[in-house]
Amino acid sequence: MLILGGTLTGCGGDGGGGSGGKVGLRFTWWGNPDRAARTEQAIKLFEKRHPDIDISTSFAGFDTYKAKLATQAAGGDAPDVMQLDYRQIDQYATSGILLDLGEHPQLRTSEIDKGLLATGVVDGKQYALPVARGTETMAYDATLWRKAGVPPPTPGWTWDDWADAMRRLAASKATEGRTGSTDPGQSEDIFEIWLRSQGKSLYTEGERLGFTADDLTRYWEWCTELRKEGAVSRAEQTTQMDGTVENTPLGRLTTVSDFNWDAPTSGYAAIVGEGLKLAPLPVGDDGTPGQYFKPSMFFGASAKTEHPEEAARFIDFLLNDKEAGAILGASRGIPANDTIRQDVLPKLEGFDQVISTYQEQFEGRLKDPPPAPPKGDTSLQGTFSRDYDQVSYERMSPREAAEDYITEAKAELRQ
């Protein structure tokens, strides 16, 4: 996810030391100016209630933030409280960077789904708490879909149903020469959901691969067949993707649909127009869903903070306080706290309301999310896309690329 942002110094403090005898906490996050403004407003409320605590803040776009936080963490200077991505939890926890939040009972977790809560657990300790949740979706142009005469996607459709729909969309004159979908072969995220719908997983609890070269070969052979049939995008289109919706095939209006996480699909609205709809991902042949609610981000605290009690109190406020929840709204996604979410949902507007309605259909129907992926997964995401590029350009067979990926993955994970 790429979000434009800047840096912001706010709410007093002197970089963590406090002033006038007050406790000083540093809090950093990634985001955009709207998230920053809402966060600053919530912090002012916290400081009003806790006049003995000063919060100093900074924010940036995701890539800049991630690089800066990594530098701070490596130098032993991680901020007292920080916003974390799913793929940072294992690495930072096992490196001794994060505080065990489970040791602070004033930090309430009873209103957060247990499955979602478990994603912040590493080696039995709660190192991070989920702030909000998201899930995968298929964004599509319903206007073109209808003109093509293809039955609309419905809950419970299978991967075979999806593939048939992509073929029919691509073959229709009404779709203006577009393919049905972005080729899912390059996406580790979609491969994981496909695996889960087959009863398998990307990683096991022991942080080992949960699939074999045969599984990956089968997936990439299936994608290759669809690509050669013209049902999904060509290699030249998928290799131009850079993490923004604008540079996806759907964003460039060369496909009718695309898989993505629900929150970023808001970027398609200005491109696709009023025809933009969200559909659930396909399920396995036996009806097993691979889709899950994933924490869109977490809050954690530094293991070296001089003020762990105050840091825990501040995180508790951001996650559980009703007034703070009203201020923050869905600026970090649909809240993970059940009570806060119910308070926030009726007030949502625009695409936040679309996402809320989309998520509502899955309440109680999805399996628990997987644990936070091992630290090597960040690198392996790039390896996955790179190896499939070799397949899509026909430089390697699906089998050769799958075996290459398995070898590199095991080395990265030190298996």
C-alpha positions in Angstrom: 0.0 0.0 0.0 1.5 3.4 -1.0 0.1 6.4 0.7 1.4 9.9 0.2 2.3 11.7 3.4 4.7 14.0 5.1 6.3 14.5 8.4 4.6 16.1 11.3 5.8 17.1 14.7 2.9 17.6 17.1 1.5 17.8 20.6 4.6 19.0 22.4 7.2 16.8 23.9 10.9 16.8 23.2 11.4 13.5 21.4 10.5 11.3 24.3 12.0 13.0 27.3 8.9 15.0 28.3 9.0 18.6 29.6 8.2 20.2 32.9 8.5 16.8 34.7 6.0 15.1 32.4 6.5 11.7 30.8 7.3 12.0 27.1 6.3 9.4 24.6 7.2 9.2 20.9 4.5 7.9 18.6 5.0 7.2 14.9 2.8 5.9 12.1 2.4 5.9 8.3 -0.6 7.5 6.6 -2.0 10.5 4.9 -2.9 14.0 6.1 -6.5 13.1 7.1 -5.2 10.2 9.3 -2.7 12.6 10.8 -5.3 15.3 11.6 -7.6 12.8 13.2 -4.8 11.2 15.2 -3.6 14.6 16.5 -7.1 15.4 17.6 -7.3 12.1 19.5 -3.9 12.7 21.1 -5.1 16.1 22.3 -8.0 14.4 24.1 -5.6 11.9 25.6 -3.2 14.6 26.9 -6.2 16.5 28.3 -7.1 13.4 30.3 -3.5 12.6 31.2 -1.8 16.0 31.8 1.3 14.2 33.1 2.0 12.7 29.6 3.3 14.5 26.4 3.0 12.7 23.1 5.4 13.8 20.2 4.4 12.4 16.8 5.7 11.8 13.3 4.2 10.2 10.2 5.2 9.5 6.6 4.2 7.5 3.6 4.4 3.7 4.0 7.7 3.0 2.2 9.5 6.0 3.9 8.1 5.1 7.3 9.1 1.4 6.9 12.7 2.3 6.0 13.0 4.9 8.8 11.5 2.6 11.5 13.9 -0.2 10.4 16.8 2.2 10.8 15.6 3.4 14.3 15.0 -0.2 15.4 18.4 -1.3 14.3 20.0 1.6 16.2 18.2 0.8 19.4 16.1 3.9 19.1 12.6 2.6 18.2 9.8 5.0 19.2 7.8 4.3 22.4 4.7 3.5 20.5 4.6 2.6 16.8 2.3 1.5 14.0 3.3 -1.8 12.5 2.5 -3.8 9.4 1.6 -7.5 9.5 4.9 -8.5 8.0 7.0 -6.6 10.6 5.6 -8.3 13.7 7.6 -11.6 13.6 10.9 -9.8 12.7 10.6 -7.1 15.3 9.4 -9.4 18.0 12.1 -12.1 17.5 14.7 -9.3 17.4 13.8 -8.0 20.8 12.5 -4.7 19.6 8.9 -5.0 20.8 7.4 -4.9 24.3 5.3 -7.8 25.6 2.0 -6.1 25.8 0.5 -9.1 27.6 2.3 -8.0 30.7 0.2 -4.9 31.0 -3.4 -5.8 32.1 -4.6 -2.2 31.8 -4.5 -2.8 28.0 -7.9 -4.3 27.3 -8.3 -6.8 24.5 -11.7 -8.4 25.3 -13.5 -6.5 22.4 -11.1 -7.8 19.8 -11.8 -11.0 18.0 -9.5 -13.8 19.3 -8.5 -14.9 15.9 -7.5 -11.4 14.9 -5.8 -10.9 18.3 -3.7 -14.0 17.8 -2.0 -12.5 14.7 0.0 -10.2 17.0 1.3 -13.2 19.1 4.8 -14.5 18.6 6.2 -17.4 20.7 3.2 -17.2 23.0 3.5 -13.4 23.8 1.3 -10.6 22.6 3.7 -8.2 21.0 1.2 -6.2 18.9 -2.5 -5.4 18.8 -4.6 -5.2 15.7 -6.0 -1.7 15.0 -8.3 -2.4 12.1 -9.2 -5.2 9.7 -9.4 -5.7 6.0 -10.1 -8.6 3.6 -9.4 -9.5 0.0 -11.9 -8.6 -2.7 -12.4 -8.7 -6.4 -13.0 -5.2 -7.7 -14.9 -5.2 -11.0 -16.7 -3.0 -13.5 -20.3 -4.2 -13.1 -21.4 -2.2 -16.1 -19.1 -4.0 -18.5 -19.8 -7.3 -16.7 -23.6 -6.8 -17.3 -23.1 -5.8 -20.9 -21.1 -9.0 -21.5 -24.1 -11.0 -20.3 -22.0 -12.9 -17.7 -23.8 -13.9 -14.5 -22.6 -11.6 -11.7 -20.3 -13.0 -9.0 -22.1 -14.4 -6.0 -20.9 -15.6 -2.6 -19.9 -19.3 -2.8 -18.7 -19.2 -6.4 -15.7 -21.5 -7.0 -12.4 -20.9 -8.7 -13.7 -22.8 -11.7 -16.7 -20.4 -11.8 -14.3 -17.5 -11.7 -12.1 -18.8 -14.5 -15.2 -19.5 -16.7 -16.4 -15.9 -16.1 -12.9 -14.5 -17.0 -13.0 -16.4 -20.3 -16.5 -15.2 -21.1 -15.6 -11.6 -20.3 -12.5 -11.7 -22.5 -14.4 -13.2 -25.4 -17.2 -10.6 -25.3 -17.3 -7.7 -27.7 -18.9 -5.6 -25.0 -15.7 -5.6 -22.9 -13.9 -3.5 -25.5 -11.0 -5.9 -26.0 -10.1 -6.2 -22.3 -9.1 -9.4 -20.5 -11.3 -10.6 -17.7 -8.8 -10.1 -14.8 -5.3 -9.2 -13.8 -3.2 -12.5 -13.9 -3.3 -13.7 -10.3 -0.1 -15.8 -10.8 2.1 -12.9 -9.7 0.4 -12.4 -6.3 1.5 -14.3 -3.2 -1.6 -12.9 -1.5 -4.0 -14.6 -4.0 -2.0 -17.8 -4.0 -2.3 -17.9 -0.2 -6.1 -17.6 -0.4 -6.2 -20.3 -3.2 -4.2 -22.5 -0.9 -6.4 -22.0 2.1 -9.4 -22.8 0.0 -7.7 -26.2 -0.7 -7.2 -26.8 3.0 -3.5 -25.8 3.0 -1.6 -22.7 4.1 1.3 -20.5 3.1 3.2 -21.3 6.3 2.8 -23.7 9.1 2.9 -22.7 12.8 6.6 -23.7 12.9 7.2 -21.0 10.2 7.9 -23.7 7.6 6.3 -23.7 4.1 2.8 -25.1 4.2 2.8 -26.2 0.5 4.9 -28.1 -1.9 6.4 -27.5 -5.4 3.5 -29.6 -6.7 1.0 -27.2 -5.2 2.7 -24.1 -6.7 3.2 -25.8 -10.0 -0.5 -26.6 -10.2 -1.4 -23.0 -9.4 1.0 -21.5 -12.0 -0.1 -24.0 -14.6 -3.7 -22.9 -14.1 -2.7 -19.2 -14.4 -0.6 -19.9 -17.5 -3.5 -21.7 -19.2 -5.8 -18.7 -18.5 -3.1 -16.2 -19.7 -2.5 -18.1 -22.9 -6.3 -18.2 -23.6 -6.4 -14.4 -23.2 -8.7 -14.6 -20.1 -6.2 -12.7 -17.9 -3.6 -10.0 -18.5 -0.4 -10.5 -20.4 3.1 -10.4 -18.9 3.8 -6.9 -20.2 0.8 -5.6 -18.2 1.5 -7.4 -14.9 5.2 -6.5 -14.8 4.3 -2.8 -14.9 2.5 -3.1 -11.5 4.1 -1.1 -8.7 1.7 -1.4 -5.8 -0.6 1.5 -6.8 -4.1 0.8 -8.2 -3.4 3.2 -11.1 -0.7 0.9 -12.5 -2.8 -2.3 -12.3 -4.4 -3.6 -15.5 -7.8 -2.6 -14.1 -6.4 0.9 -13.3 -5.2 1.2 -16.8 -8.6 -0.1 -18.1 -7.2 -3.2 -19.8 -9.1 -5.7 -17.7 -12.6 -5.9 -16.2 -11.6 -6.9 -12.7 -8.7 -7.2 -10.3 -8.0 -8.8 -6.9 -6.9 -6.5 -4.1 -7.3 -5.8 -0.4 -10.6 -4.0 0.2 -9.3 -0.6 1.4 -7.0 0.2 -1.5 -9.8 -0.6 -4.0 -11.2 2.9 -3.2 -8.6 4.1 -5.7 -10.5 2.4 -8.5 -13.6 4.5 -7.9 -12.3 7.6 -9.8 -11.1 5.3 -12.7 -13.9 2.8 -13.1 -16.7 5.1 -12.0 -20.2 4.2 -10.7 -19.9 0.7 -12.1 -17.3 -0.3 -9.5 -18.4 -3.2 -7.3 -16.8 -5.5 -4.8 -17.2 -9.3 -4.9 -16.0 -12.0 -2.5 -13.2 -14.3 -3.6 -13.9 -17.7 -4.9 -14.0 -20.7 -2.6 -12.8 -24.3 -2.9 -14.8 -26.9 -4.7 -16.1 -28.1 -1.3 -17.1 -24.6 -0.3 -14.0 -23.9 1.8 -13.3 -20.2 1.9 -9.7 -19.1 1.7 -10.5 -15.5 2.4 -9.9 -14.1 5.9 -10.0 -10.9 7.9 -6.4 -9.6 8.1 -5.3 -6.8 10.5 -4.6 -3.8 8.3 -2.1 -2.6 10.9 -1.1 -3.0 14.5 0.1 -0.9 17.4 3.2 -2.0 19.3 5.6 -0.5 21.9 9.3 -0.5 22.2 10.9 -3.0 24.5 13.3 -0.2 25.5 10.7 2.4 26.3 11.4 4.0 29.7 7.6 4.3 30.2 6.0 1.0 29.4 2.9 1.7 31.6 2.2 5.0 29.9 2.8 3.5 26.5 0.3 0.7 27.2 -2.2 3.2 28.5 -1.9 5.2 25.3 -2.4 2.2 23.1 -5.4 1.2 25.2 -6.9 4.7 24.6 -6.4 4.5 20.9 -8.0 1.1 20.6 -10.7 1.1 23.2 -11.8 4.6 24.1 -15.2 5.5 22.6 -14.5 9.2 22.1 -11.1 8.4 20.5 -12.9 5.9 18.2 -15.4 8.5 17.1 -12.5 10.9 16.3 -10.4 8.3 14.4 -13.4 6.7 12.6 -12.2 4.5 9.8 -9.0 6.5 9.1 -7.0 3.3 9.8 -9.6 0.9 8.3 -12.7 -0.7 9.8 -11.9 -0.9 13.6 -10.9 -4.2 15.0 -12.6 -3.4 18.4 -16.1 -4.8 18.1 -17.8 -2.1 20.2 -16.0 0.8 18.5 -16.7 -0.7 15.1 -20.5 -0.8 15.8 -20.3 2.8 16.9 -18.4 3.9 13.9 -20.2 2.0 11.1 -23.4 4.1 11.0 -21.4 7.3 10.6 -19.3 6.1 7.6 -19.6 7.8 4.3 -18.4 7.3 0.7 -16.2 4.3 0.0 -15.7 3.6 3.7 -19.4 2.6 3.7 -18.9 0.4 0.7 -16.1 -1.5 2.4 -18.2 -1.8 5.6 -21.1 -3.3 3.7 -18.8 -5.6 1.9 -17.2 -6.9 5.1 -20.5 -7.3 6.9 -21.4 -10.4 4.7 -18.5 -12.3 6.1 -19.2 -11.9 9.8 -18.8 -15.3 11.5 -18.2 -17.1 8.1 -14.4 -16.9 7.6 -11.7 -19.0 9.2 -9.2 -17.4 11.6 -6.4 -15.5 9.9 -3.0 -17.1 9.8 -0.3 -16.0 12.2 1.9 -13.1 11.2 4.2 -14.4 8.5 7.9 -15.2 9.3 10.4 -12.3 8.7 11.7 -13.9 5.5 8.3 -13.5 3.8 8.9 -9.8 2.9 11.7 -10.9 0.7 9.8 -13.9 -0.6 6.9 -11.7 -1.9 9.4 -10.3 -4.4 10.8 -13.7 -5.2 7.3 -15.0 -5.9 6.5 -12.3 -8.4 9.9 -12.5 -10.0 9.7 -16.2 -10.5 6.2 -16.0 -12.0 7.5 -13.2 -14.4 9.9 -15.9 -15.8 6.8 -18.1 -16.3 4.7 -15.4 -17.9 7.5 -14.5 -20.3 7.9 -18.2 -21.0 11.5 -18.3 -19.9 10.8 -21.0 -17.3 8.1 -23.6 -17.1 5.7 -23.5 -14.1 7.4 -26.6 -12.7 10.9 -25.1 -13.0 9.9 -21.8 -11.5 8.0 -23.5 -8.6 11.0 -25.6 -7.7 13.3 -22.6 -7.9 10.9 -20.7 -5.6 10.8 -23.6 -3.1 14.6 -23.7 -3.0 14.9 -20.0 -2.4 12.1 -20.0 0.2 13.7 -22.7 2.2 17.0 -20.9 2.2 15.4 -17.6 3.2 13.5 -19.3 6.0 16.6 -21.3 7.0 14.7 -24.6 6.7 
